[in-house]
Amino acid sequence: MKRLTLLWLVLVMVSCHKTDYDLEQINGYWEIVEAQTPYGTKQYKMSKSVDYFYLESDSTGLRKKVQPSLLGKHKITESNENFTFITKNDSLKIKFSSPYDAWKEHVLELTENKLVLKNNQSIIYTYKRFKPIEVEQQ
């Protein structure tokens, strides 16, 4: 019984510290799904803007806000945030910087279709891969 408990504990600890993400998966457009705060959860059915991530090197990149249109075009906003992936204490973090501020967010999950980030105020943002609305043109 002790061996089984020890094995289970080791498996839980190993699974909680996943830092072997495929960082390339962050490339592309991401739409916010929800924000969990200590005071409650806000669901987003639709958002006017999406986040565009572009990984420029192994660990650095750029995030921009874009506004998609029904015609498939994107209006790019002026905001620009540089980012760097940092692995520290067995966790993956993203250090963002703009001309106005700098901050870090923990990567809780990064897959092909899901991105979950937690900021210093304990707000957890869940994103899904953005898929444009397809409109039939006649």
Phi, psi and chi 1 to 4 in degrees:
 res  aa     phi    psi   chi1   chi2   chi3   chi4
   1 MET       -  -40.2 -176.0   67.6  174.7      -
   2 LYS   -63.6  -39.1  -72.6 -177.9 -178.7 -179.9
   3 ARG   -64.8  -41.1  -72.1 -177.6 -176.3  172.6
   4 LEU   -64.7  -42.3 -176.0   59.9      -      -
   5 THR   -64.5  -42.5  -56.4      -      -      -
   6 LEU   -64.4  -43.5 -178.6   61.5      -      -
   7 LEU   -60.8  -44.5  177.7   62.6      -      -
   8 TRP   -61.9  -42.7  179.4   82.2      -      -
   9 LEU   -62.5  -43.6 -176.7   61.6      -      -
  10 VAL   -63.0  -43.2  168.9      -      -      -
  11 LEU   -62.3  -41.2  -72.6  173.5      -      -
  12 VAL   -64.4  -44.4  168.2      -      -      -
  13 MET   -63.9  -40.9  -69.6  175.8   62.9      -
  14 VAL   -66.8  -41.5  169.1      -      -      -
  15 SER   -71.2  -24.4   66.9      -      -      -
  16 CYS   -77.5  -18.3  -71.2      -      -      -
  17 HIS  -114.2   65.2  -64.1  -71.3      -      -
  18 LYS   -89.0  112.6 -178.9  179.6  178.2 -173.2
  19 THR  -120.7    6.2   59.3      -      -      -
  20 ASP   -96.0   49.8   58.0  -19.2      -      -
  21 TYR   -73.0  151.5  -65.5  106.1      -      -
  22 ASP   -86.3   99.7  178.8    2.1      -      -
  23 LEU   -62.6  -24.8  -58.7 -177.3      -      -
  24 GLU   -60.5  -23.8  -68.2  -76.8  -29.7      -
  25 GLN   -66.8  -14.1  -70.3 -179.2  -29.1      -
  26 ILE   -75.2  -20.3 -158.0  157.8      -      -
  27 ASN   -59.4  134.5  -76.5  -36.1      -      -
  28 GLY   120.1 -164.3      -      -      -      -
  29 TYR  -100.7  134.6  -62.2   91.6      -      -
  30 TRP  -127.9  133.6  -67.3   92.6      -      -
  31 GLU  -110.5  132.2  178.3  179.8   13.2      -
  32 ILE   -70.7  137.6 -169.2  162.9      -      -
  33 VAL  -106.4  -45.0  175.5      -      -      -
  34 GLU  -157.0  160.7   72.3  176.2   22.1      -
  35 ALA  -129.6  122.3      -      -      -      -
  36 GLN  -102.9  121.4  -67.4  177.6  -36.6      -
  37 THR  -113.1  169.0   72.2      -      -      -
  38 PRO   -61.9  -15.1  -25.2   33.6      -      -
  39 TYR  -102.4   -5.4  -49.5  105.1      -      -
  40 GLY   150.2 -178.6      -      -      -      -
  41 THR  -118.5  135.0  -59.8      -      -      -
  42 LYS  -111.7  125.2  175.5  170.7  169.6   99.5
  43 GLN   -93.5  140.5  -58.7  -74.3  -30.7      -
  44 TYR  -113.6  114.6  -65.9   88.8      -      -
  45 LYS   -80.9  -35.5  -66.8 -177.7 -171.8 -148.8
  46 MET  -154.9  145.6 -178.3  180.0  -85.4      -
  47 SER  -127.4  144.4 -178.8      -      -      -
  48 LYS   -69.4  -29.3  -75.1 -179.0  166.6 -179.0
  49 SER  -127.3  157.0   65.6      -      -      -
  50 VAL  -127.3  160.2  -64.1      -      -      -
  51 ASP   -95.6  131.2  -71.2   -4.3      -      -
  52 TYR  -107.2  121.1  173.2   70.9      -      -
  53 PHE  -107.0  135.8  -76.6   85.3      -      -
  54 TYR  -134.5  115.2  174.5   69.7      -      -
  55 LEU   -84.6  113.3 -166.3   60.7      -      -
  56 GLU   -85.3  -31.3  -64.6  173.9  -28.2      -
  57 SER  -139.2 -162.0   69.7      -      -      -
  58 ASP   -59.2  -35.4  -70.6  -17.6      -      -
  59 SER  -139.8    4.3   62.9      -      -      -
  60 THR  -121.8  152.9   62.8      -      -      -
  61 GLY  -166.8 -161.5      -      -      -      -
  62 LEU  -138.1  139.2  176.3   73.0      -      -
  63 ARG  -122.3  133.4  176.0  168.1   75.5  171.7
  64 LYS  -131.4  152.3  -67.9 -173.6   82.2   54.8
  65 LYS   -92.6  132.3  -64.1  -78.2 -173.2 -171.5
  66 VAL  -130.4  153.0  -62.6      -      -      -
  67 GLN  -116.7  108.1  -64.2  174.8  -20.9      -
  68 PRO   -74.0  153.6   19.4  -23.0      -      -
  69 SER  -119.0  166.5   75.3      -      -      -
  70 LEU   -66.7  -18.3  -68.9  175.5      -      -
  71 LEU   -87.5    3.6  -58.9  174.5      -      -
  72 GLY    90.1   -1.8      -      -      -      -
  73 LYS   -89.9  162.5  -54.5  -95.3 -176.2 -163.2
  74 HIS  -126.4  132.0  -68.9   26.5      -      -
  75 LYS   -90.8  119.5  179.9 -179.1  177.1 -175.9
  76 ILE   -91.0  128.8  -59.4  170.8      -      -
  77 THR   -81.6  169.2   63.9      -      -      -
  78 GLU   -75.3  -19.2  -64.1  -72.0  -38.1      -
  79 SER   -67.2  138.3   70.0      -      -      -
  80 ASN  -136.9  127.0 -119.9    4.9      -      -
  81 GLU  -127.4  121.5  -61.8  166.7   -7.1      -
  82 ASN   -81.0  149.7  -64.8  -49.8      -      -
  83 PHE  -141.6  156.3   69.9   84.4      -      -
  84 THR  -137.0  132.2  -56.4      -      -      -
  85 PHE   -79.4  136.1  -78.0  108.9      -      -
  86 ILE  -131.5  129.9  -58.9  167.2      -      -
  87 THR  -103.4  121.1  -57.6      -      -      -
  88 LYS  -146.6  133.6 -173.2  175.1 -178.7  179.9
  89 ASN    51.6   47.1  -62.4  -28.4      -      -
  90 ASP    59.1   27.4  -70.5  -28.9      -      -
  91 SER  -136.4  153.0   67.7      -      -      -
  92 LEU   -98.9  129.7 -178.0   63.3      -      -
  93 LYS  -125.5  156.6  -63.4  179.3 -177.0  179.4
  94 ILE  -116.7  124.6  -57.0  177.4      -      -
  95 LYS   -98.1  115.2 -179.9 -179.6  177.4 -175.1
  96 PHE   -99.0  149.2  -69.1   99.4      -      -
  97 SER  -148.2  142.0   62.6      -      -      -
  98 SER  -134.2  175.1   71.9      -      -      -
  99 PRO   -61.4  -16.3  -23.1   32.0      -      -
 100 TYR  -108.2  -19.3  -48.0  106.0      -      -
 101 ASP  -162.1  168.2 -160.1    4.8      -      -
 102 ALA  -143.3  140.9      -      -      -      -
 103 TRP  -159.3  166.5   64.8   98.8      -      -
 104 LYS  -122.4  148.7  -68.3  178.9 -172.8  172.7
 105 GLU  -134.7  141.7  -64.3 -177.9    3.4      -
 106 HIS   -83.1  137.7  -65.1  -55.8      -      -
 107 VAL   -89.7  112.5  177.6      -      -      -
 108 LEU   -90.6  -29.0  -59.0  179.2      -      -
 109 GLU  -157.4  137.8 -172.7  172.6  -13.0      -
 110 LEU  -145.2  108.9  173.4   58.3      -      -
 111 THR  -129.3 -176.4   64.8      -      -      -
 112 GLU   -60.4  -32.8 -176.9  178.6  -19.2      -
 113 ASN  -122.6    3.8  -66.7  -53.0      -      -
 114 LYS  -142.6  137.1 -172.2  174.4 -177.4 -178.5
 115 LEU  -134.1  126.8  172.2   63.3      -      -
 116 VAL  -127.2  122.9 -178.2      -      -      -
 117 LEU  -123.1  145.5  -58.3  174.4      -      -
 118 LYS  -125.2  127.6 -179.1  177.9  179.8 -179.2
 119 ASN   -95.1 -178.2   69.4   13.0      -      -
 120 ASN   -69.4  -16.2  -70.1  -21.2      -      -
 121 GLN   -92.4   13.3  -69.8   81.3   32.6      -
 122 SER    64.0   27.0  -64.3      -      -      -
 123 ILE   -90.9  127.8  -59.9  173.3      -      -
 124 ILE  -105.6  120.4  -61.3  172.4      -      -
 125 TYR  -103.6  126.6  -63.1   98.5      -      -
 126 THR  -110.8  128.1  -57.8      -      -      -
 127 TYR  -119.1  154.0  -62.7   84.3      -      -
 128 LYS  -122.9  157.6   68.1  178.1 -178.2  179.2
 129 ARG   -61.5  128.9 -177.3   72.1   64.9 -177.5
 130 PHE   -74.8  130.7  174.3   71.7      -      -
 131 LYS  -122.2  119.5  -66.9 -179.0 -176.5  165.7
 132 PRO   -64.1  150.0   14.5  -19.9      -      -
 133 ILE   -70.6  128.4  -61.7  170.7      -      -
 134 GLU   -92.2  121.4  -66.6 -173.1   22.6      -
 135 VAL  -112.5  127.3  178.0      -      -      -
 136 GLU   -74.2  127.0  -69.6 -174.8   27.5      -
 137 GLN   -99.7  131.6  -63.7 -179.6    2.2      -
 138 GLN  -108.5      -  -62.3  179.3    7.9      -
